[in-house]
Amino acid sequence: MDNTMQTAQHDLWQHLTSDRQSWLLGAGISAKAGVPLMRPLTDLVQSLISQEQGPESEILRHIRAQLPQDSHIEHVLSQLGDLIAIAERTTYGRVPLGGEQPDADAATLRELHGAILNRIAVSVRYGYRPSQGSVEARVGSRDDPLVRVDDHRRFLRALFSARTKPGRQPPPTMFFTTNYDTLLEDALALEAIPFRDGFVGGAVGYWALGTTYEDAEQHPAVRATLVKLHGSIDWFTSEDGTVLRCRDTTTYNPDGARLLIYPQATKYAATQKDPFATLLRTFRTRLALKPDNVLLICGYSFGDEHINLEISECMNQPGSNTVVVAFCAEAASGSEHSLPPCLHNWLDTREWRHRVFVATDHGLYHGDTRNLCPNGTSFDWWTFQGLTRYLSDGPVPHFC
C-alpha cells in the first residue's frame, strides 16, 4: 500500500470513529432487509391497485402510460398531486386526463393518492421480494412478514463499539434518513440505545416541533437522534393538523388521517412546512457545526437534489470544516466505471475537495477524481453489510 492510500485510509477510519459525526442513510441500507427498492415497489403497488378493477386502477394505468418508462411511484404521486391541485382550482372540480379517459374529479384522485400511500406503507412494513430466475415473488403480510432488522442492529453495535472511547461517552450520533421504513428506530430500541426522534410518546406519539432535536446533547443519557427527512410509514396528520406517529397495530388512528410520504416533484414545497421544515433545518444546522464535523453517507443514491444542494452549500460556506465520507457503487459501462455525477463534482471542486472521501466497490477517492487503488480491485465496504464489517474489523492493511 503506497503512502497516499495509507494516509487516506487512516483518515477515513478517523472520520468513521470521530466524536462529531452524522449519517445520511438511504434506501440501500434496507434493501437486503426485505424493504423493496423504488422500481419493484412501483410495480407491486400498480399490481395491487389494478386487481381492484375500479376507476382508480384506470387512472393509475393512464398516468403511468403518460410518464417516462423509467418513472417510479414517487413520480406517479407527484403527477397525482399536480392533477389534484388543478382539479381543485377549477369551478367544476375535475381535470381532463387526455386520450379516451374521462375527466377525473378531485375526490377520485385523492382516493387514488391515499390508496397508493397505504399500499406503500404496507409493502414497506411487511416487505416484498421480486421474482429472481426460478424463484417466485413474495409479498409480505402481517402473518408472514419478510422484513428483518438484523443488519441494522449489527450496524449499530459495530458503530457504537468503534466510537467508544475509554473514560468518556461521545456526543449523540445523528442519523438522517430518507427511508420510510422504521428499521433504524426499531434497531435503536432493540439495542437499548437511548434516542430522540422529534416525537413525544410511545407506539402513539405526537410531534414536538423539533425541541427534542435541539436539546439532545444537553441530556447525557441520549446517545442518538433520528431525523426522517422524508417522513415515515407511521406518520399521520389528525384533522386538527397535529402530526402523529401511530404504529399499524393501533385501531384508533384519526379518521381521514394520511401518511406523510410526499412525492418527488413537490418535495421542495413540502420542506417549507412542518414537520419537514424543522427536519431540513436540523440537517442544515448539523452540517454547519464547527470545528469538527463529519457527514457519512451510505445507501443513498444522490437522487434528491434538495439534499445534495444542502450539502454543497454547507461545504461552500466560508470557514466550513465539514468532511463528507460517501460509500457508494460506481456505475459500470463495459470495463469502465464512473462515480455518481454529484460525487464527481464534489471531488472536482477545488475549494473543498480535500474534505471529500468516496469509498466505492472499486476503490477509494480523496480530494481528487483519481482512484487511489489499482485497477481490478474490488471491495464491499460500500454496502451496508460491508461497511458494518469494516467498522467491526477496523482498517485492516489488505484493503488495497
C-alpha positions in Angstrom: 0.0 0.0 0.0 1.5 3.4 -1.0 1.8 6.3 1.4 -1.1 8.2 -0.2 -3.5 5.3 0.1 -2.3 4.5 3.6 -2.8 8.1 4.7 -6.3 8.3 3.1 -7.4 5.0 4.8 -6.1 6.2 8.1 -8.0 9.5 7.8 -11.1 7.6 6.7 -11.0 5.5 9.8 -10.6 8.6 12.0 -13.7 10.1 10.5 -15.7 6.9 10.9 -14.9 7.0 14.6 -15.0 10.7 15.2 -16.9 12.3 18.0 -18.9 14.8 16.0 -20.4 12.6 13.3 -23.7 12.4 11.4 -25.1 9.8 9.0 -27.2 10.2 5.9 -28.8 6.8 5.1 -30.9 5.9 2.1 -32.9 3.1 0.7 -29.9 0.9 0.0 -29.4 0.1 3.7 -32.8 -1.6 3.9 -32.9 -3.5 0.5 -31.5 -6.7 1.9 -33.7 -6.4 4.9 -36.7 -7.1 2.7 -37.9 -3.5 2.1 -38.4 -3.1 -1.7 -36.5 -0.5 -3.7 -38.4 2.0 -5.7 -38.7 0.1 -9.0 -40.1 -3.2 -7.6 -42.2 -1.2 -5.2 -43.7 0.7 -8.1 -44.6 -2.5 -10.0 -46.1 -4.0 -6.8 -48.3 -1.0 -6.0 -49.7 -0.9 -9.5 -50.4 -4.6 -9.5 -52.2 -4.4 -6.2 -54.4 -1.4 -7.3 -55.0 -3.0 -10.7 -56.5 -6.1 -9.1 -59.4 -3.9 -7.7 -60.6 -3.0 -11.2 -62.1 0.4 -10.1 -61.7 3.9 -11.6 -58.6 4.4 -9.6 -57.0 1.5 -11.4 -57.7 3.0 -14.8 -56.4 6.4 -13.7 -53.2 4.9 -12.4 -52.6 2.9 -15.6 -53.2 6.1 -17.7 -50.8 8.2 -15.6 -48.0 5.6 -15.8 -48.5 5.4 -19.6 -48.0 9.2 -19.8 -44.8 9.2 -17.7 -41.3 8.2 -19.0 -40.6 4.5 -18.9 -38.1 4.8 -16.0 -40.5 6.7 -13.8 -41.4 5.2 -10.4 -44.1 5.5 -7.8 -42.9 8.9 -6.4 -43.3 10.3 -9.9 -46.8 8.9 -10.1 -47.6 10.6 -6.7 -46.1 13.8 -8.0 -48.3 13.7 -11.1 -51.3 13.0 -9.0 -50.5 15.9 -6.7 -50.4 18.2 -9.6 -53.7 16.8 -11.1 -55.4 17.2 -7.7 -54.3 20.8 -7.4 -55.6 21.6 -10.9 -58.9 19.9 -10.3 -59.4 21.8 -7.0 -58.8 25.1 -8.8 -61.5 24.5 -11.4 -65.1 25.6 -10.9 -66.4 22.1 -11.6 -63.7 20.2 -9.6 -62.5 18.0 -12.4 -59.4 17.7 -14.6 -59.1 16.2 -18.1 -56.7 13.2 -18.3 -56.5 13.2 -22.1 -56.9 10.4 -24.7 -60.0 8.3 -24.2 -60.1 8.7 -20.4 -63.0 10.6 -18.9 -62.3 13.7 -16.8 -61.3 12.8 -13.2 -62.8 14.6 -10.2 -60.6 15.7 -7.3 -62.2 13.2 -4.8 -61.3 10.2 -7.0 -57.8 11.5 -7.5 -57.4 11.9 -3.7 -58.6 8.4 -3.2 -56.1 7.0 -5.6 -53.3 9.1 -3.9 -54.3 7.7 -0.5 -54.6 4.2 -1.8 -51.0 4.4 -3.2 -49.7 5.7 0.1 -51.4 2.9 2.1 -50.0 0.2 -0.2 -46.6 1.7 0.0 -46.9 1.7 3.8 -48.0 -2.0 3.9 -45.3 -3.1 1.4 -42.5 -1.3 3.3 -43.8 -2.5 6.7 -44.0 -6.2 5.7 -41.7 -6.4 2.8 -41.6 -7.6 -0.8 -39.1 -9.8 -2.7 -39.5 -9.6 -6.5 -39.0 -12.8 -8.5 -35.5 -13.8 -9.4 -35.0 -16.5 -12.0 -37.0 -19.5 -10.9 -37.7 -18.0 -7.5 -41.2 -16.6 -7.4 -42.0 -13.1 -6.0 -43.1 -13.0 -2.3 -45.3 -10.4 -0.7 -45.0 -10.0 3.0 -48.0 -9.7 5.3 -48.8 -9.2 9.0 -48.9 -13.0 9.4 -45.8 -13.6 7.2 -43.5 -10.6 7.3 -40.4 -10.6 5.2 -38.6 -7.6 6.7 -35.8 -8.2 9.1 -33.9 -5.8 11.4 -30.8 -7.9 12.0 -28.5 -5.9 9.7 -29.5 -2.6 11.3 -28.8 -4.0 14.7 -25.4 -5.3 13.7 -24.5 -1.9 12.1 -25.4 0.0 15.3 -23.4 -2.4 17.5 -20.4 -2.1 15.3 -20.7 1.7 15.1 -21.1 2.5 18.7 -18.4 0.0 19.7 -16.0 1.6 17.2 -16.8 5.1 18.7 -16.4 4.0 22.3 -13.5 5.9 24.0 -12.2 4.9 27.4 -13.5 7.1 30.2 -16.0 9.2 28.2 -19.1 9.0 26.1 -19.1 10.8 22.7 -21.8 13.3 21.8 -25.0 11.8 20.3 -24.7 10.4 16.8 -27.2 12.0 14.4 -28.9 9.8 11.9 -30.6 11.4 8.9 -32.6 9.1 6.7 -34.7 9.4 3.6 -36.3 6.0 4.2 -39.9 5.4 5.0 -39.3 2.2 7.0 -39.0 2.1 10.8 -36.0 -0.3 10.9 -33.5 2.2 12.2 -35.6 3.4 15.1 -36.6 -0.2 15.8 -33.0 -1.3 15.9 -32.0 1.6 18.2 -34.7 0.5 20.6 -33.8 -3.2 20.4 -30.1 -2.3 21.1 -31.2 -0.3 24.1 -29.7 2.9 22.7 -31.5 6.0 24.0 -32.5 8.2 21.1 -34.8 11.1 20.2 -36.8 11.3 17.0 -38.9 14.5 17.4 -41.9 12.8 18.9 -43.1 12.5 22.4 -44.9 9.3 23.3 -44.6 5.6 22.7 -46.3 3.5 20.0 -48.5 6.6 19.6 -46.7 9.9 19.8 -47.1 13.5 18.8 -44.7 15.8 17.0 -42.9 18.1 19.5 -41.9 20.8 16.9 -38.3 19.6 16.9 -37.5 20.6 20.5 -36.3 17.1 21.2 -33.6 17.5 18.5 -32.1 20.8 19.7 -31.6 19.8 23.3 -30.5 16.2 22.8 -26.8 17.0 23.6 -27.9 18.5 26.9 -29.1 15.1 28.1 -26.2 12.7 28.9 -28.4 9.6 28.5 -29.3 10.4 24.9 -26.9 8.6 22.5 -28.5 9.2 19.2 -31.0 11.4 17.4 -33.0 10.3 14.4 -34.3 12.7 11.7 -36.5 11.2 9.0 -36.2 13.7 6.2 -39.0 12.3 4.0 -41.4 11.2 6.7 -42.3 7.6 7.7 -44.9 4.9 7.1 -46.3 5.5 10.6 -46.7 9.3 10.4 -50.2 10.8 10.1 -51.9 14.1 10.4 -55.0 14.4 12.5 -58.0 16.5 11.5 -56.7 19.5 13.5 -53.3 19.3 11.8 -51.4 17.6 14.7 -48.6 15.3 13.4 -48.9 11.9 15.0 -46.8 8.7 14.9 -49.1 5.7 15.1 -48.0 2.1 14.6 -50.2 -0.1 12.4 -51.2 -2.2 15.4 -53.3 0.6 16.7 -57.0 0.6 15.9 -57.9 4.2 16.8 -56.0 6.3 14.2 -57.9 9.5 13.5 -60.5 9.3 10.7 -59.2 10.8 7.4 -55.5 10.5 8.6 -53.0 10.5 5.8 -49.4 9.3 5.6 -46.7 11.9 5.4 -45.0 10.4 2.4 -44.7 13.1 -0.3 -43.9 12.9 -4.0 -40.6 13.9 -5.5 -41.6 16.9 -7.6 -43.3 18.6 -4.6 -40.6 17.9 -2.0 -39.3 21.4 -2.0 -42.7 22.9 -1.3 -43.3 20.3 1.4 -40.0 21.1 3.1 -41.3 24.7 3.8 -43.9 23.3 6.2 -43.6 21.5 9.5 -42.5 18.9 10.3 -40.3 18.9 7.2 -39.2 22.5 7.7 -37.8 21.5 11.1 -36.3 18.3 9.8 -34.4 20.1 6.9 -33.4 22.9 9.2 -31.9 20.3 11.6 -29.9 18.8 8.8 -28.7 22.2 7.7 -27.7 23.2 11.2 -25.9 20.0 11.9 -23.8 20.3 8.7 -22.7 23.8 9.7 -21.3 22.8 13.0 -17.7 23.8 13.7 -14.9 22.9 14.1 -15.0 19.1 13.6 -18.0 17.7 11.8 -18.3 14.6 9.6 -21.2 13.6 7.4 -21.0 9.9 6.5 -23.3 8.6 3.7 -24.4 5.1 2.9 -27.3 3.6 0.8 -28.1 6.9 -0.7 -28.3 7.3 -4.5 -27.8 11.1 -4.6 -31.1 11.5 -6.4 -32.6 14.1 -4.1 -31.4 17.5 -5.4 -32.7 19.4 -2.4 -30.5 17.3 -0.1 -27.5 17.4 -2.4 -27.8 21.2 -2.5 -27.9 21.5 1.3 -24.6 19.5 1.4 -22.9 21.6 -1.3 -24.0 24.9 0.2 -22.6 23.8 3.6 -19.3 22.8 2.1 -19.1 26.1 0.3 -19.6 28.2 3.4 -16.5 30.3 4.5 -14.8 28.6 7.4 -16.6 25.3 6.9 -14.6 22.3 8.1 -17.3 19.6 7.4 -15.9 16.4 5.9 -18.1 14.2 3.7 -17.4 10.5 3.5 -19.6 8.7 0.9 -19.9 4.9 0.5 -21.4 4.1 -2.9 -21.1 1.9 -6.0 -19.6 3.1 -9.3 -21.7 2.8 -12.5 -20.3 0.3 -14.9 -20.1 0.8 -18.7 -18.1 -2.1 -20.2 -14.7 -2.1 -18.5 -15.1 1.5 -17.3 -16.5 2.7 -14.0 -17.8 6.1 -13.1 -18.8 7.9 -9.9 -22.3 9.4 -9.5 -22.1 12.9 -11.1 -22.8 14.6 -7.8 -19.8 13.0 -6.1 -17.6 13.5 -9.2 -18.4 17.3 -9.0 -17.6 17.4 -5.3 -14.3 15.7 -5.8 -13.6 18.2 -8.6 -14.5 21.4 -6.5 -11.1 22.9 -5.8 -12.1 24.9 -2.8 -13.2 21.9 -0.6 -12.5 18.7 -2.5 -9.8 17.9 0.1 -12.7 17.4 2.6 -14.4 14.7 0.4 -13.8 10.9 0.7 -15.6 8.4 -1.6 -15.3 4.7 -0.8 -16.6 2.6 -3.7 -16.8 -1.0 -4.9 -13.6 -0.3 -6.9 -11.5 1.8 -4.6 -11.1 5.0 -2.6 -11.0 8.6 -3.7 -9.9 11.6 -1.6 -9.8 15.1 -2.9 -9.5 14.0 -6.5 -11.3 12.0 -9.1 -8.3 9.7 -9.3 -8.8 6.3 -7.7 -6.1 5.6 -5.1 -6.5 1.9 -5.6 -5.1 -0.2 -8.5 -7.4 -1.3 -11.4 -9.2 -4.6 -10.8 -9.5 -4.0 -7.0 -12.9 -4.9 -5.5 -14.4 -4.0 -2.2 -17.7 -4.5 -0.4 -17.3 -1.6 2.1 -19.8 0.5 0.0 -22.7 -1.8 1.0 -24.4 -1.6 4.4 -23.2 -5.1 5.4 -19.7 -4.5 4.1 -19.5 -1.2 6.0 -20.6 -2.9 9.1 -17.8 -5.5 8.8 -15.3 -2.6 8.2 -16.5 -1.0 11.4 -16.1 -4.3 13.2 -12.7 -5.3 11.8 -11.1 -1.9 11.6 -8.7 -0.6 8.9 -7.0 -3.8 8.0 -4.0 -3.3 5.8 -5.0 -5.6 2.9 -7.8 -3.3 1.6 -5.5 -2.1 -1.2 
